[in-house]
Amino acid sequence: MIAVIGLAVGVIVGILVQPTVPVQVQPYLPIAVVAALDALFGGLRAHLDGVFDDRVFVVSFLSNVLVAGVIVFLGDQLGVGAQLTTAVVVVLGIRIFSNAASIRRHIFKA
């Protein structure tokens, strides 16, 4: 319940404050969101499997965002940022859909 309240407060504060993202960070924000969604779906799947560990979730969340950001940053430095961004989104997207399928099987028993 605390997480739901925190999410609601965060959304309300975000709407009221309307923060701006610096131009230098804008290319990395979508990648960070996709990496965070991957960790979120992985955590939900682990919870449904009965093996959820909060420390593993936090480390997974932070490391997913950090590694994805570093890969995209290195791609930008090498001049192949768009290709590596696409690769990161595809890999994380596959993981998200795999976790979503597992969650669906847990919930609907199908």
Beta strands, then each sheet from edge to edge (+ up, - down):
end
